[in-house]
């Protein structure tokens, strides 16, 4: 059982590292929104955009990481 949670922690941490590094900074989007890119930032399709997908991956990975770490701590 512990091996499963160790594997989940490793996978979640790798997904967190990759998704955080692939995301662009918040200041990178400011110049694009002035030129008319506000539709992609504030529009309805944000969840389907590249940034939206990375944000969801980051959130899910963080939740899996924290829950796995808590369960692994409780098992020991």
N, C-alpha and C positions, 0 to 999 in steps of 0.2 A: 504494500500500500504506500509506503514511504517513497519507493522508487517512482511510482506514478506521479506523486506530487513534486519530486525533484525534477522529473522530466517536464512537467507543466511549468515549473518556475524557470527552467532554462529556455523553453520555447517562448514563454511570455516575455522574458527579459530580452531575448534577441529581437522579438517583434517590437518591443518598446524602443529599443535602441535604433532599429531601422526606421520606424515610423517617425520618431522625433527628428532624426537626422535628415529625413527626406522632406520634412515640412519646411516651408519658407517662413521667414520671420514676419512678424506683424508689420514692421515698417516697410517691407517689400511691397505690400499691397496698397500702400497709400498713394504712390504715384500712379498706379494703374486705375484707381478708383476716380481720380480727378479726370482722367481722359475718357471716362465712360465705362470703366470696368466695374462700376458699382452694381450692375445687374448680376454679375457673376458672384460678387461677394455677398450681397444682401438679397439676392433673388431666391425664388422657390427651389431652384435646382442645386442649391449648395450641397445637399446631401449626396448628389450624384457626381459632383465635381471631384477632382483629384484631391483637393484639400479636405473636402468633406469625408471622403473615404479614409484618408490618413488620420483624420480626427477620430473617426469611429474605431479604427484599428488601435489607436493609442488608448482610447478609453477602455475598450474591451480587454486589451492586454494588461492594462494597469489593474483592472478589477480582478482578472484571473491571477495575476501575480500576487496581489494582496491576500486574496482568499486562500490561495495555495500556501502562502507563507504562514498564515494564521492556522490553517489546518495542520500543516506540518509541525508547527510549534506545539499544537495541542496533542499531537500523536506522540511526541517525545516526552 
